Amino acid sequence: MNAIEIIERKRDGRALSAAEIGFFVTGYMTGEIPDYQAAAWLMAIYLQGMDPDEILALTLAMANSGETMAPDDAAATRVDKHSSGGIGDKTTLVVLPLVAACGVPVAKMSGRGLSTFGGTIDKLESIPGLRTDLSRTAFETQLRDHGIVLSGQSIDLAPADGRFYALRDVTATVPSKALIASSIMSKKIAAGAQGIVLDVKYGSGAFMPDRDSARELAEIMVEIGRGAGRRVTALLSDTNQPLGLTVGNALEVREAIETLQGDGPRDLTEHSLAVAGHMLRLAGRTEADDLSDARPRLEDSLSSGAALAVLRKLVELQGGDAGMIDDPEKLPRAPVVQMVPSPAAGYVRRIDALEVGRACLALGAGRMRKGEPIDHAVGVVLARQVGDRVERDEPLFTVHARDRADASAAVEQIGNAFEWSEDSVRPAPPEVLLG
């Protein structure tokens, strides 16, 4: 068994055995298989796909590439959520405090941004001093003692996924359903969550281009969860426009804080309440399948300030400046802020999320190369969303940039992302798949 033969088999569309997949993952971790062979293997998977047995084998190989947490290691009935990636997606920063404030332990391992899709860890690191590289011991202790933990890819939990995750970002293999599914689920399995809510997005601002593709990805992940003995629910959500009004790391943290204060945009608030409700259901904290008893509890955690207090405690526990939760204006700010007025009157028919994401990537909010630093302060704040009415010369969006030249380029690109209509339109409602 050797790496070249395994690459050839997958290149030619043949199924790999669990032993072959395990050999390749182990070899990449030990350094016997170099980046260039791993990149070739990822591209072969991207082009040829994987069958369900291969995907489960890859998921378990990555989950078992380091230490794993048994479901009862640190807290009973803990739950987790994960998004497949979407522009403007800061849901985790809202949902985890909401659920923890309702007494359900939440433990999440998250990733950095891939191409135009910002990662939760990148967003959190907008807060100076905040540690996201927690060891297994620190992860378990914080979960057991405080009921909430949010960590990056640690060196001992699913480390193989961490390495493949970074390599995918620079090899044009991000959109592979097999690689997305195995990446997401390996972290969930390694961290020991018993209930998992998967937020699978589709549209121009997501990895999946349409609802059918998203449904296929969701079904793959639900099947992985069943194979690993976990309870899984998947939600399909339209991300043809950014989620919420902000794209950019510190800007999204600020919007998450505003949402936990009860002042967030309607789409982000509603989406977060839906995800959090299903997490309570999987944890056995609801009495009705329609989640009617979950929503009042979650809304109370918003109105009472309990969820915001949990976010503040999380930041404090992980060494961050918790004062930024009390005063989000202290978060990093870009030196150039340019408001753009609407060039027309009418209803917003479309906001191309991908173009918005690309503009923010060019501003420095994302990475062009593996390991590249990002600018936490830059991004865009939308003043209107799809379906909203806007009059000519009213604010349409605001660009936050490092210099005037960057701002001008972003203004043009984001302006081109808008389309208009004489009639109001609505994004598609979410669809729920119960595992």
DRENDO-1510 file (C-alpha; in Angstrom, 1 decimal, always signed):
<recs>
REC; n; res; u; v; w
REC; 1; MET; +0.0; +0.0; +0.0 .
REC; 2; ASN; +1.4; +3.4; -1.0 .
REC; 3; ALA; +0.2; +6.9; -1.6 .
REC; 4; ILE; +0.6; +6.9; -5.3 .
REC; 5; GLU; -1.5; +3.8; -5.8 .
REC; 6; ILE; -4.2; +5.3; -3.5 .
REC; 7; ILE; -4.2; +8.6; -5.5 .
REC; 8; GLU; -4.4; +6.6; -8.7 .
REC; 9; ARG; -7.4; +4.5; -7.5 .
REC; 10; LYS; -9.4; +7.5; -6.5 .
REC; 11; ARG; -8.3; +9.4; -9.7 .
REC; 12; ASP; -9.7; +6.5; -11.7 .
REC; 13; GLY; -13.0; +6.6; -9.9 .
REC; 14; ARG; -12.5; +3.4; -7.8 .
REC; 15; ALA; -13.7; +3.1; -4.2 .
REC; 16; LEU; -11.0; +3.2; -1.5 .
REC; 17; SER; -11.1; +0.8; +1.5 .
REC; 18; ALA; -11.2; +2.0; +5.1 .
REC; 19; ALA; -7.6; +0.7; +5.4 .
REC; 20; GLU; -6.4; +2.7; +2.4 .
REC; 21; ILE; -8.1; +5.9; +3.7 .
REC; 22; GLY; -6.6; +5.3; +7.2 .
REC; 23; PHE; -3.2; +4.7; +5.7 .
REC; 24; PHE; -3.3; +8.0; +3.7 .
REC; 25; VAL; -4.6; +10.1; +6.7 .
REC; 26; THR; -1.9; +8.6; +9.0 .
REC; 27; GLY; +0.8; +9.1; +6.4 .
REC; 28; TYR; -0.1; +12.7; +6.0 .
REC; 29; MET; -0.1; +13.3; +9.7 .
REC; 30; THR; +3.4; +11.7; +10.1 .
REC; 31; GLY; +4.9; +13.6; +7.2 .
REC; 32; GLU; +5.5; +10.5; +5.1 .
REC; 33; ILE; +2.9; +11.8; +2.6 .
REC; 34; PRO; +3.8; +15.4; +1.6 .
REC; 35; ASP; +1.5; +18.3; +0.8 .
REC; 36; TYR; +1.7; +17.8; -2.9 .
REC; 37; GLN; +0.5; +14.2; -2.7 .
REC; 38; ALA; -2.3; +15.2; -0.3 .
REC; 39; ALA; -3.3; +18.0; -2.6 .
REC; 40; ALA; -3.5; +15.5; -5.5 .
REC; 41; TRP; -5.6; +13.1; -3.4 .
REC; 42; LEU; -8.0; +15.9; -2.4 .
REC; 43; MET; -8.4; +16.9; -6.1 .
REC; 44; ALA; -9.1; +13.3; -7.0 .
REC; 45; ILE; -11.8; +13.1; -4.3 .
REC; 46; TYR; -13.2; +16.5; -5.5 .
REC; 47; LEU; -13.5; +15.2; -9.1 .
REC; 48; GLN; -14.6; +11.6; -8.4 .
REC; 49; GLY; -16.5; +11.9; -5.1 .
REC; 50; MET; -16.7; +9.2; -2.4 .
REC; 51; ASP; -19.4; +6.6; -1.6 .
REC; 52; PRO; -21.0; +6.6; +1.9 .
REC; 53; ASP; -18.6; +3.9; +3.2 .
REC; 54; GLU; -15.6; +5.9; +2.1 .
REC; 55; ILE; -17.0; +9.1; +3.6 .
REC; 56; LEU; -17.6; +7.5; +6.9 .
REC; 57; ALA; -14.2; +5.9; +6.9 .
REC; 58; LEU; -12.5; +9.3; +6.1 .
REC; 59; THR; -14.6; +11.0; +8.9 .
REC; 60; LEU; -13.6; +8.4; +11.5 .
REC; 61; ALA; -10.0; +8.4; +10.4 .
REC; 62; MET; -9.8; +12.1; +10.9 .
REC; 63; ALA; -11.8; +12.0; +14.1 .
REC; 64; ASN; -9.5; +9.3; +15.5 .
REC; 65; SER; -6.2; +11.0; +14.3 .
REC; 66; GLY; -5.8; +12.4; +17.8 .
REC; 67; GLU; -7.5; +12.1; +21.1 .
REC; 68; THR; -11.3; +11.9; +21.2 .
REC; 69; MET; -13.8; +12.8; +23.9 .
REC; 70; ALA; -16.4; +10.2; +24.9 .
REC; 71; PRO; -19.9; +11.6; +25.0 .
REC; 72; ASP; -19.9; +11.5; +28.8 .
REC; 73; ASP; -16.3; +12.8; +29.4 .
REC; 74; ALA; -17.2; +16.3; +30.6 .
REC; 75; ALA; -20.9; +17.0; +30.6 .
REC; 76; ALA; -24.1; +15.1; +30.1 .
REC; 77; THR; -26.4; +15.5; +27.1 .
REC; 78; ARG; -24.2; +18.2; +25.4 .
REC; 79; VAL; -25.1; +19.4; +22.0 .
REC; 80; ASP; -23.3; +21.1; +19.1 .
REC; 81; LYS; -24.0; +22.9; +15.9 .
REC; 82; HIS; -22.1; +23.5; +12.7 .
REC; 83; SER; -22.7; +25.5; +9.6 .
REC; 84; SER; -21.5; +24.3; +6.2 .
REC; 85; GLY; -20.3; +27.9; +5.5 .
REC; 86; GLY; -22.0; +31.0; +4.4 .
REC; 87; ILE; -21.1; +34.7; +3.8 .
REC; 88; GLY; -22.1; +36.7; +6.9 .
REC; 89; ASP; -22.7; +33.6; +9.0 .
REC; 90; LYS; -22.0; +34.5; +12.6 .
REC; 91; THR; -24.8; +32.2; +13.9 .
REC; 92; THR; -22.5; +30.3; +16.3 .
REC; 93; LEU; -21.7; +33.5; +18.3 .
REC; 94; VAL; -25.4; +33.9; +19.0 .
REC; 95; VAL; -26.6; +30.3; +19.2 .
REC; 96; LEU; -24.1; +28.9; +21.7 .
REC; 97; PRO; -24.8; +31.5; +24.4 .
REC; 98; LEU; -28.6; +31.1; +23.8 .
REC; 99; VAL; -28.5; +27.4; +24.4 .
REC; 100; ALA; -26.0; +27.5; +27.3 .
REC; 101; ALA; -28.2; +30.1; +29.0 .
REC; 102; CYS; -31.0; +27.5; +28.9 .
REC; 103; GLY; -28.9; +25.1; +30.9 .
REC; 104; VAL; -27.7; +22.8; +28.0 .
REC; 105; PRO; -23.9; +22.3; +27.8 .
REC; 106; VAL; -22.5; +23.3; +24.4 .
REC; 107; ALA; -19.0; +22.4; +23.2 .
REC; 108; LYS; -17.8; +23.4; +19.7 .
REC; 109; MET; -14.7; +23.1; +17.7 .
REC; 110; SER; -14.7; +25.5; +14.8 .
REC; 111; GLY; -12.5; +26.4; +11.9 .
REC; 112; ARG; -10.9; +29.4; +10.2 .
REC; 113; GLY; -12.2; +31.0; +7.0 .
REC; 114; LEU; -12.1; +29.2; +3.7 .
REC; 115; SER; -11.7; +31.5; +0.7 .
REC; 116; THR; -14.6; +34.0; +0.9 .
REC; 117; PHE; -16.3; +32.3; +3.8 .
REC; 118; GLY; -15.3; +33.7; +7.2 .
REC; 119; GLY; -14.6; +31.3; +10.0 .
REC; 120; THR; -15.9; +31.6; +13.5 .
REC; 121; ILE; -12.3; +31.4; +15.0 .
REC; 122; ASP; -11.3; +34.4; +12.8 .
REC; 123; LYS; -14.2; +36.3; +14.0 .
REC; 124; LEU; -13.5; +35.5; +17.7 .
REC; 125; GLU; -9.9; +36.6; +17.3 .
REC; 126; SER; -11.2; +40.1; +16.7 .
REC; 127; ILE; -11.2; +40.2; +20.5 .
REC; 128; PRO; -7.6; +40.8; +21.7 .
REC; 129; GLY; -6.2; +38.0; +23.9 .
REC; 130; LEU; -8.9; +35.5; +23.3 .
REC; 131; ARG; -7.5; +31.9; +23.2 .
REC; 132; THR; -8.9; +29.6; +20.6 .
REC; 133; ASP; -6.2; +26.9; +20.7 .
REC; 134; LEU; -7.5; +25.0; +23.8 .
REC; 135; SER; -6.0; +21.7; +24.8 .
REC; 136; ARG; -8.2; +18.7; +25.4 .
REC; 137; THR; -7.8; +19.2; +29.2 .
REC; 138; ALA; -8.7; +22.9; +29.0 .
REC; 139; PHE; -11.6; +22.1; +26.7 .
REC; 140; GLU; -13.1; +19.5; +29.0 .
REC; 141; THR; -12.5; +21.5; +32.2 .
REC; 142; GLN; -14.2; +24.6; +30.8 .
REC; 143; LEU; -17.1; +22.6; +29.5 .
REC; 144; ARG; -17.6; +20.7; +32.8 .
REC; 145; ASP; -17.2; +23.8; +35.0 .
REC; 146; HIS; -19.0; +26.4; +32.9 .
REC; 147; GLY; -21.2; +24.6; +30.3 .
REC; 148; ILE; -19.8; +26.3; +27.3 .
REC; 149; VAL; -16.6; +26.1; +25.3 .
REC; 150; LEU; -15.6; +27.3; +21.8 .
REC; 151; SER; -12.2; +26.2; +20.4 .
REC; 152; GLY; -10.3; +26.1; +17.2 .
REC; 153; GLN; -8.7; +23.0; +15.8 .
REC; 154; SER; -6.6; +21.9; +18.8 .
REC; 155; ILE; -3.4; +19.9; +18.4 .
REC; 156; ASP; -5.1; +16.8; +19.9 .
REC; 157; LEU; -8.7; +16.8; +18.7 .
REC; 158; ALA; -9.1; +15.8; +15.0 .
REC; 159; PRO; -5.7; +17.2; +14.0 .
REC; 160; ALA; -5.8; +15.5; +10.6 .
REC; 161; ASP; -8.9; +17.6; +9.7 .
REC; 162; GLY; -7.1; +20.7; +10.7 .
REC; 163; ARG; -4.3; +20.0; +8.2 .
REC; 164; PHE; -6.6; +19.0; +5.4 .
REC; 165; TYR; -8.9; +21.9; +6.1 .
REC; 166; ALA; -6.0; +24.4; +5.5 .
REC; 167; LEU; -4.8; +22.6; +2.4 .
REC; 168; ARG; -8.3; +22.6; +0.8 .
REC; 169; ASP; -8.4; +26.4; +1.1 .
REC; 170; VAL; -5.5; +26.8; -1.3 .
REC; 171; THR; -6.1; +23.8; -3.7 .
REC; 172; ALA; -9.6; +24.7; -5.1 .
REC; 173; THR; -11.1; +21.6; -3.4 .
REC; 174; VAL; -13.4; +23.4; -0.8 .
REC; 175; PRO; -16.8; +22.6; -2.5 .
REC; 176; SER; -16.4; +18.8; -2.4 .
REC; 177; LYS; -19.4; +17.3; -0.6 .
REC; 178; ALA; -17.4; +14.4; +0.7 .
REC; 179; LEU; -14.7; +16.7; +2.1 .
REC; 180; ILE; -17.1; +19.2; +3.6 .
REC; 181; ALA; -19.2; +16.4; +5.2 .
REC; 182; SER; -16.2; +14.5; +6.6 .
REC; 183; SER; -14.5; +17.7; +7.9 .
REC; 184; ILE; -17.6; +18.9; +9.7 .
REC; 185; MET; -18.5; +15.5; +11.2 .
REC; 186; SER; -15.0; +14.5; +12.2 .
REC; 187; LYS; -14.9; +17.6; +14.5 .
REC; 188; LYS; -18.3; +16.8; +16.0 .
REC; 189; ILE; -17.4; +13.1; +16.6 .
REC; 190; ALA; -14.0; +13.9; +18.1 .
REC; 191; ALA; -15.5; +16.5; +20.5 .
REC; 192; GLY; -18.1; +14.0; +21.7 .
REC; 193; ALA; -21.3; +15.8; +21.1 .
REC; 194; GLN; -24.4; +13.6; +21.5 .
REC; 195; GLY; -26.7; +15.9; +19.6 .
REC; 196; ILE; -25.7; +17.8; +16.5 .
REC; 197; VAL; -27.6; +20.5; +14.5 .
REC; 198; LEU; -26.3; +21.0; +11.0 .
REC; 199; ASP; -26.9; +24.3; +9.3 .
REC; 200; VAL; -26.5; +23.5; +5.6 .
REC; 201; LYS; -26.6; +26.6; +3.5 .
REC; 202; TYR; -27.1; +27.0; -0.3 .
REC; 203; GLY; -27.0; +29.8; -2.8 .
REC; 204; SER; -24.4; +32.3; -4.1 .
REC; 205; GLY; -23.1; +32.9; -0.6 .
REC; 206; ALA; -22.6; +29.2; +0.3 .
REC; 207; PHE; -20.5; +26.2; -0.8 .
REC; 208; MET; -23.7; +24.5; -2.1 .
REC; 209; PRO; -25.1; +26.3; -5.2 .
REC; 210; ASP; -28.7; +25.2; -4.8 .
REC; 211; ARG; -31.2; +23.5; -2.5 .
REC; 212; ASP; -30.8; +20.1; -4.1 .
REC; 213; SER; -27.0; +20.1; -3.5 .
REC; 214; ALA; -27.5; +21.3; +0.0 .
REC; 215; ARG; -30.0; +18.5; +0.7 .
REC; 216; GLU; -27.6; +15.9; -0.7 .
REC; 217; LEU; -24.8; +17.3; +1.6 .
REC; 218; ALA; -27.2; +17.3; +4.6 .
REC; 219; GLU; -28.3; +13.7; +4.0 .
REC; 220; ILE; -24.6; +12.6; +3.8 .
REC; 221; MET; -23.9; +14.2; +7.2 .
REC; 222; VAL; -27.0; +12.8; +8.8 .
REC; 223; GLU; -26.0; +9.4; +7.6 .
REC; 224; ILE; -22.5; +9.8; +9.0 .
REC; 225; GLY; -24.0; +10.8; +12.3 .
REC; 226; ARG; -26.2; +7.7; +12.4 .
REC; 227; GLY; -23.2; +5.6; +11.6 .
REC; 228; ALA; -21.3; +7.2; +14.5 .
REC; 229; GLY; -24.2; +6.8; +16.9 .
REC; 230; ARG; -25.2; +10.5; +17.2 .
REC; 231; ARG; -28.5; +12.3; +17.0 .
REC; 232; VAL; -28.5; +14.7; +14.1 .
REC; 233; THR; -30.9; +17.3; +12.6 .
REC; 234; ALA; -30.1; +19.3; +9.5 .
REC; 235; LEU; -31.6; +22.6; +8.4 .
REC; 236; LEU; -31.4; +23.8; +4.8 .
REC; 237; SER; -31.2; +27.6; +4.5 .
REC; 238; ASP; -31.1; +30.1; +1.6 .
REC; 239; THR; -27.8; +32.1; +1.5 .
REC; 240; ASN; -28.2; +33.9; -1.8 .
REC; 241; GLN; -27.7; +37.1; +0.3 .
REC; 242; PRO; -25.4; +37.5; +3.3 .
REC; 243; LEU; -26.9; +36.4; +6.6 .
REC; 244; GLY; -27.6; +39.5; +8.7 .
REC; 245; LEU; -26.3; +42.9; +7.7 .
REC; 246; THR; -22.5; +42.5; +8.2 .
REC; 247; VAL; -19.6; +40.7; +6.5 .
REC; 248; GLY; -16.2; +41.0; +8.1 .
REC; 249; ASN; -14.8; +39.7; +11.3 .
REC; 250; ALA; -15.1; +42.4; +13.9 .
REC; 251; LEU; -18.3; +43.8; +12.2 .
REC; 252; GLU; -19.9; +40.3; +12.6 .
REC; 253; VAL; -18.9; +40.0; +16.2 .
REC; 254; ARG; -20.5; +43.4; +16.8 .
REC; 255; GLU; -23.7; +42.3; +15.1 .
REC; 256; ALA; -23.8; +39.0; +17.2 .
REC; 257; ILE; -23.5; +41.1; +20.3 .
REC; 258; GLU; -26.4; +43.4; +19.1 .
REC; 259; THR; -28.5; +40.3; +18.4 .
REC; 260; LEU; -27.9; +39.0; +21.9 .
REC; 261; GLN; -29.0; +42.4; +23.1 .
REC; 262; GLY; -32.3; +42.0; +21.2 .
REC; 263; ASP; -31.4; +44.4; +18.5 .
REC; 264; GLY; -30.1; +42.2; +15.7 .
REC; 265; PRO; -31.5; +41.9; +12.2 .
REC; 266; ARG; -34.6; +39.8; +11.8 .
REC; 267; ASP; -33.1; +37.1; +9.6 .
REC; 268; LEU; -30.2; +36.5; +11.9 .
REC; 269; THR; -32.4; +36.5; +15.0 .
REC; 270; GLU; -35.0; +34.1; +13.5 .
REC; 271; HIS; -32.3; +31.8; +12.2 .
REC; 272; SER; -30.5; +31.7; +15.5 .
REC; 273; LEU; -33.7; +30.9; +17.4 .
REC; 274; ALA; -34.5; +28.1; +15.0 .
REC; 275; VAL; -31.0; +26.5; +15.3 .
REC; 276; ALA; -31.0; +26.9; +19.1 .
REC; 277; GLY; -34.5; +25.4; +19.4 .
REC; 278; HIS; -33.5; +22.2; +17.6 .
REC; 279; MET; -30.4; +22.0; +19.9 .
REC; 280; LEU; -32.7; +22.1; +22.9 .
REC; 281; ARG; -34.9; +19.4; +21.3 .
REC; 282; LEU; -31.9; +17.1; +20.7 .
REC; 283; ALA; -30.8; +17.7; +24.3 .
REC; 284; GLY; -34.3; +16.5; +25.5 .
REC; 285; ARG; -35.2; +20.0; +26.8 .
REC; 286; THR; -38.4; +20.4; +24.8 .
REC; 287; GLU; -41.8; +18.7; +25.2 .
REC; 288; ALA; -43.1; +19.3; +21.7 .
REC; 289; ASP; -41.6; +18.4; +18.4 .
REC; 290; ASP; -42.8; +21.7; +16.9 .
REC; 291; LEU; -40.4; +23.5; +19.3 .
REC; 292; SER; -43.3; +25.7; +20.6 .
REC; 293; ASP; -42.0; +25.4; +24.2 .
REC; 294; ALA; -38.4; +26.1; +23.2 .
REC; 295; ARG; -38.9; +29.5; +21.6 .
REC; 296; PRO; -40.3; +31.3; +24.8 .
REC; 297; ARG; -37.3; +30.1; +26.8 .
REC; 298; LEU; -34.9; +31.3; +24.2 .
REC; 299; GLU; -36.6; +34.6; +23.8 .
REC; 300; ASP; -36.4; +35.0; +27.6 .
REC; 301; SER; -32.7; +34.4; +27.6 .
REC; 302; LEU; -32.4; +37.3; +25.1 .
REC; 303; SER; -34.7; +39.7; +26.9 .
REC; 304; SER; -33.2; +39.0; +30.3 .
REC; 305; GLY; -29.6; +39.4; +29.1 .
REC; 306; ALA; -28.7; +35.9; +30.2 .
REC; 307; ALA; -27.4; +34.8; +26.8 .
REC; 308; LEU; -25.3; +38.0; +26.5 .
REC; 309; ALA; -23.8; +37.3; +29.9 .
REC; 310; VAL; -22.9; +33.8; +28.8 .
REC; 311; LEU; -21.0; +35.2; +25.8 .
REC; 312; ARG; -19.2; +37.6; +28.1 .
REC; 313; LYS; -18.2; +34.8; +30.4 .
REC; 314; LEU; -17.0; +32.7; +27.4 .
REC; 315; VAL; -14.7; +35.5; +26.3 .
REC; 316; GLU; -13.5; +36.1; +29.8 .
REC; 317; LEU; -12.8; +32.4; +30.4 .
REC; 318; GLN; -10.7; +32.2; +27.2 .
REC; 319; GLY; -8.6; +35.2; +28.0 .
REC; 320; GLY; -10.3; +37.8; +25.8 .
REC; 321; ASP; -11.2; +41.4; +26.7 .
REC; 322; ALA; -14.7; +40.9; +28.0 .
REC; 323; GLY; -15.1; +44.7; +28.0 .
REC; 324; MET; -15.6; +44.5; +24.3 .
REC; 325; ILE; -18.9; +42.6; +24.9 .
REC; 326; ASP; -20.1; +45.4; +27.1 .
REC; 327; ASP; -18.9; +48.1; +24.6 .
REC; 328; PRO; -18.6; +46.7; +21.0 .
REC; 329; GLU; -17.3; +50.0; +19.8 .
REC; 330; LYS; -14.0; +49.0; +21.3 .
REC; 331; LEU; -13.7; +46.2; +18.7 .
REC; 332; PRO; -11.1; +46.8; +15.9 .
REC; 333; ARG; -12.3; +49.6; +13.5 .
REC; 334; ALA; -11.1; +50.4; +10.0 .
REC; 335; PRO; -9.7; +53.8; +9.3 .
REC; 336; VAL; -11.8; +54.4; +6.2 .
REC; 337; VAL; -15.6; +54.2; +6.5 .
REC; 338; GLN; -17.6; +55.1; +3.3 .
REC; 339; MET; -21.3; +55.1; +3.1 .
REC; 340; VAL; -22.8; +54.4; -0.3 .
REC; 341; PRO; -26.3; +55.8; -1.2 .
REC; 342; SER; -28.8; +53.9; -3.3 .
REC; 343; PRO; -28.6; +54.7; -7.0 .
REC; 344; ALA; -32.3; +53.9; -7.5 .
REC; 345; ALA; -35.7; +53.6; -5.8 .
REC; 346; GLY; -37.4; +50.3; -5.5 .
REC; 347; TYR; -37.3; +46.9; -3.8 .
REC; 348; VAL; -34.1; +45.0; -3.4 .
REC; 349; ARG; -34.6; +41.9; -5.5 .
REC; 350; ARG; -31.1; +40.3; -5.0 .
REC; 351; ILE; -27.9; +40.9; -3.2 .
REC; 352; ASP; -25.2; +38.5; -4.7 .
REC; 353; ALA; -23.6; +37.2; -1.5 .
REC; 354; LEU; -20.6; +35.8; -3.4 .
REC; 355; GLU; -19.8; +39.2; -4.9 .
REC; 356; VAL; -20.0; +40.8; -1.4 .
REC; 357; GLY; -17.8; +38.1; +0.0 .
REC; 358; ARG; -15.2; +38.6; -2.8 .
REC; 359; ALA; -15.1; +42.3; -2.2 .
REC; 360; CYS; -14.5; +41.7; +1.5 .
REC; 361; LEU; -11.8; +39.1; +0.7 .
REC; 362; ALA; -10.1; +41.8; -1.4 .
REC; 363; LEU; -10.3; +44.2; +1.5 .
REC; 364; GLY; -8.3; +41.8; +3.6 .
REC; 365; ALA; -11.1; +40.1; +5.6 .
REC; 366; GLY; -10.1; +36.6; +4.2 .
REC; 367; ARG; -7.1; +34.7; +3.0 .
REC; 368; MET; -5.6; +34.3; -0.5 .
REC; 369; ARG; -2.9; +31.9; +0.8 .
REC; 370; LYS; -2.6; +29.3; +3.5 .
REC; 371; GLY; -1.6; +30.9; +6.9 .
REC; 372; GLU; -2.0; +34.4; +5.6 .
REC; 373; PRO; -3.0; +37.0; +8.3 .
REC; 374; ILE; -6.3; +38.8; +8.0 .
REC; 375; ASP; -7.6; +42.2; +8.8 .
REC; 376; HIS; -10.2; +41.9; +11.4 .
REC; 377; ALA; -11.5; +45.5; +11.0 .
REC; 378; VAL; -12.5; +45.6; +7.4 .
REC; 379; GLY; -15.8; +44.5; +5.7 .
REC; 380; VAL; -19.2; +45.8; +4.8 .
REC; 381; VAL; -22.4; +46.8; +6.6 .
REC; 382; LEU; -25.6; +46.5; +4.6 .
REC; 383; ALA; -28.4; +49.0; +5.2 .
REC; 384; ARG; -31.0; +47.0; +3.2 .
REC; 385; GLN; -31.8; +43.3; +2.6 .
REC; 386; VAL; -33.7; +41.4; -0.1 .
REC; 387; GLY; -37.3; +42.5; +0.0 .
REC; 388; ASP; -36.7; +45.9; +1.6 .
REC; 389; ARG; -37.8; +49.1; +0.0 .
REC; 390; VAL; -35.2; +51.8; -0.5 .
REC; 391; GLU; -35.5; +55.3; -2.0 .
REC; 392; ARG; -32.9; +56.9; -4.2 .
REC; 393; ASP; -30.0; +58.4; -2.2 .
REC; 394; GLU; -30.9; +56.6; +1.0 .
REC; 395; PRO; -28.1; +54.5; +2.6 .
REC; 396; LEU; -27.5; +51.2; +0.8 .
REC; 397; PHE; -24.3; +49.9; +2.4 .
REC; 398; THR; -21.1; +51.1; +4.2 .
REC; 399; VAL; -17.6; +49.9; +3.4 .
REC; 400; HIS; -15.0; +49.6; +6.1 .
REC; 401; ALA; -11.5; +49.6; +4.5 .
REC; 402; ARG; -7.8; +50.1; +5.2 .
REC; 403; ASP; -7.4; +52.9; +2.6 .
REC; 404; ARG; -9.3; +54.9; +0.0 .
REC; 405; ALA; -8.2; +52.8; -2.9 .
REC; 406; ASP; -9.5; +49.6; -1.3 .
REC; 407; ALA; -12.7; +51.3; -0.4 .
REC; 408; SER; -13.3; +52.5; -3.9 .
REC; 409; ALA; -12.8; +49.0; -5.4 .
REC; 410; ALA; -15.2; +47.5; -2.8 .
REC; 411; VAL; -17.8; +50.1; -3.4 .
REC; 412; GLU; -18.0; +49.3; -7.1 .
REC; 413; GLN; -18.0; +45.5; -6.6 .
REC; 414; ILE; -20.6; +45.5; -3.9 .
REC; 415; GLY; -22.8; +48.0; -5.8 .
REC; 416; ASN; -22.9; +45.6; -8.7 .
REC; 417; ALA; -24.2; +42.8; -6.3 .
REC; 418; PHE; -27.5; +44.6; -6.0 .
REC; 419; GLU; -30.5; +44.0; -8.2 .
REC; 420; TRP; -33.9; +45.9; -8.1 .
REC; 421; SER; -37.5; +45.1; -8.5 .
REC; 422; GLU; -40.8; +46.9; -8.6 .
REC; 423; ASP; -42.3; +44.2; -6.3 .
REC; 424; SER; -41.1; +42.8; -3.0 .
REC; 425; VAL; -39.6; +39.3; -2.9 .
REC; 426; ARG; -38.8; +36.9; -0.1 .
REC; 427; PRO; -35.9; +34.4; +0.4 .
REC; 428; ALA; -36.9; +30.8; +0.6 .
REC; 429; PRO; -37.9; +29.5; +4.1 .
REC; 430; PRO; -35.6; +27.0; +5.8 .
REC; 431; GLU; -36.3; +23.3; +5.5 .
REC; 432; VAL; -35.7; +20.8; +8.3 .
REC; 433; LEU; -34.4; +17.2; +7.9 .
REC; 434; LEU; -34.7; +15.1; +11.0 .
REC; 435; GLY; -32.1; +12.5; +11.5 .
</recs>
